[in-house]
Amino acid sequence: MKFKEIKQGFLRFVGHYFLHGAVNVLCKSLKINVQNSDGIDKLLSSGQNIVFAFWHGTMLIPWYLQRNKNFSALVSQSKDGDLLANILTKWNYDIARGSSHKGGKEALEILMNKVRENHSVSITPDGPTGPPRIMKAGAVIIAQRSSIPLVLCGIGYDKKHVFNSWDKSEIPKLFSRVNVIYSDPIFIDKDLEREEVSKIIDKCSIKLNELQTKAEKFD
């Protein structure tokens, strides 16, 4: 076995047992400023399920904020996915393991089933491989077909680590300030034609980028 493989195995072993605790310490150190949360709070407190969408590169804090709130998430079956699933399970997410890049229809059906099982779903609409910050159809389609509202979320950190990944994944530094901005709930008519749904997807992509840009501004 090569040294690189041994190192990766060791890091995954450490991550499996200690990453959740480290992430909790990090998140609890943050100064989180939440804006326009009334809409999502009213929906969730009334028992209304939603589709919750945020960019792949900003995923940590949205997942953290919606822990213990009856959400489901689709996590890949890779070894890195094992680490993520471990964290989300401890945050009381209902986890579906699957491959969202092998078949969009398969991933869509998995999440639709989670809605039928009375879960809200969290989704990164530019995942799993991009292009970054361009919305794919999944979040809008699930909201439309399930007749549940879609809520978008922009996330900004004043101090952060940016990784050299396709999504330029961002992790806040300890004690950073964080801006979280929710959209108003978006309701999508179940009877819309495909062309009209495509227009809504484009509008939601623009709106999510607007929220992201606003969230990234600090005084």
Secondary structure, 3 states (H helix, E strand, C coil): CCHHHHHHHHHHHHHHHHHHHHHHHHHHHCEEEEECCHHHHHHHHCCCCCEEECCHHHCHHHHHHCCCCCEEEEECCCHHHHHHHHHHHHCCCEEEECCCCCCHHHHHHHHHHHHHCCCEEEECCCCCCCCCCCCCCHHHHHHHHHCCCEEEEEEEECCEEECCCCCCCEEECCCCEEEEEECCCECCCCCCCHHHHHHHHHHHHHHHHHHHHHHCCCC
